Amino acid sequence: MKCLSIFVMIMLITGNLSGQVLQDIKLNAPDMDRGLTIMKAFEKRASATSFSSRELSLQDLSDLLWASAGINRPENGKRTSPTAVNAQDIDVYVLMKSGAYLYDAKTHTLKGVAAGDNRKMVSERQTNFANAPVMLVMVSDISRFRGDDRDLKLTWAAMDAGIVSQNIAIFCAGTGLVTRPRASMDTEGLKKLLELSATQYPLLNNPVGYANE
């Protein structure tokens, strides 16, 4: 009995050290009255070269994710970012200091995936991006497309990821945030971290933050 108690204690300590539980984050409702006019946003559209490390406010994070791939027509579940044959193949993963999350558009919630700061997997050698408080990674699950033409599915996937990336860019330009579309990242490392399936492909990423003063 004593041996069993010691074993349980060891397991609990080990679990606490290696298996930190990451809590989900319930996002705020999007603020539909904020931002510049669309033409002013295009005027300010630019790719950032550095970022402030200041954390995004919950409202900024909430609006950013809704703009990227949120549901704007609840009656039929369609989103702010169109996808080929409405496959909704793009999942937006969010890497922050606290951990990695999956954006659940249906509940407008960030679902905890992996605890710990893994933003360097996205920035890689471009360390001037590593302190961006939010890294958005666009992942396409090509199994959501119909048919058997893998090359066509990957073409659609790249197109859909690009649309989400541009949603992010225009939102940032119109609300005082900064971003940059990127393809460089530790793809294999992210696949393991995010526990992606064989049909899920990380395609693009956008570091997002406030301007570096």
C-alpha positions, 0 to 999 in steps of 0.5 A, a space after each residue: 500500500 505504501 509503495 502504491 501511494 509513493 507511485 501515485 505521488 510520483 505520477 502526480 508530480 511528473 504530470 504537473 511538471 510535464 503536462 501543464 493543462 492549458 485553459 481555453 480562452 472565451 473571446 469577446 464578441 467582435 466590435 463591429 463599430 471599430 476601425 478605419 474606412 476600407 480605403 483608409 485601411 488599404 492606404 495603411 496596408 504594409 508589412 511590418 518588420 518588427 513588433 512590440 512585445 506588448 500583449 494584445 488586449 482581449 478585444 483586439 485578439 477577439 476581433 482579429 480572430 473573428 476577422 480572420 475566419 470568424 462566422 459572419 452569417 450564423 444562419 448558415 455558418 459561413 465565414 468572413 474568409 471564403 474557401 474553395 467549394 465552401 470546404 472551410 479547410 483553413 484552421 487558424 492556430 494561435 501561438 502566444 507566450 502562454 501556449 498554442 491554441 486552435 480558434 474555434 469559430 463556432 464558439 468564438 473560443 480559443 481551444 488550448 492545444 499545447 502549453 508553453 511558448 513556442 513562437 520561435 517555431 514560427 519566427 525561426 531565424 527571423 528573430 525580429 519577429 519572435 517577440 510578436 505577441 501573437 502568431 497566427 498559423 493557417 493550416 489547411 485540412 485538404 480532407 475537407 475537399 471533395 474528390 481525389 486530385 491532391 494537387 488541385 486540393 493543395 492549390 485550393 488550400 494555398 488560395 484559401 490560406 492566402 485569403 485568410 492572411 489578407 483578412 488579417 492584414 486588412 484588419 490590422 491596417 484598419 485597427 492600428 495593429 501590424 502584421 506580415 504574411 510569411 511562409 517560413 516556419 518550422 513546419 515539421 515542428 509545428 505538425 508535432 506540436 499541434 498534433 496535426 494529421 497527415 492531411 493538415 498542412 501549415 501553409 502561411 503565418 502572420 505575426 501580429 502585434 502593436 507597432 514597435 515604438 
